[in-house]
Amino acid sequence: MSADVHVLVITGTMGSGKTTLLGEASDLLKARRIAHAAVDFDALGICHVPDPAWTDLAYRNLASVWQNYAAAGVARLLLAEALENAVELNRIRDAVPGAQIVVCRLTAPLETMRQRVLQREPGMLRDTFVARVAELEGLIDRAGLQDFALANDDHCSITDVAVEMLRLANWIDGAHTATMRNKHYGVEG
């Protein structure tokens, strides 16, 4: 396994666009023939196990999945995860040996994120998820784990946001679309 693994964590509350940005960034990297893996962390933990000792199952799954990607020669990982605290960031480091982690925080107005969650969650937990948006936003604010933040508030295309994220993470060169140069994207260092 590579001792030099570049990990770009996309964090933000529910409805910030993590999964959508993950997919678009992966498509951009594929178009540039940059070997990488893209993992939606939530998908690694969808289960119900009766034993509370398995609360770290998603991180164990990440470690297993990463071993397979690393064996295939992948040295870049895009990971969508709502990082609530530094412990979770350290668990990523444990799961991905040699990880050099950059964290991108996605932001949007609270009401925009709530509306996105309302639209995508038709099931029995809809109200719980909508209520969780503000709570999670506060946790992520307090954790302050981002290296940079990007606004994802529907004023720009997801492609432009993905290009800017990959550029700020130094995964692609500084050449980016004219649209990005001419708009305000709420980039914070």
Buried (B, 14 or more C-beta within 10 A) or exposed (E): BEEEBBBBBBBBBBBBBBBBBBBBBBBBBEEEEEEBBBBBBBEBBEEEEEEEEEEBBBBBBBBEBBBEBBEEEBBBBBBBBBBBEEEBBEBBBEBBBBBEBBBBBBBBEEEBBBBBBBEEBEEEEEEEBBEBBBEBBEBBEEBEBBBBBBBBBEEBBBBBBBBBBBBBBEBBEEEBBEEBEEBEBBEEE
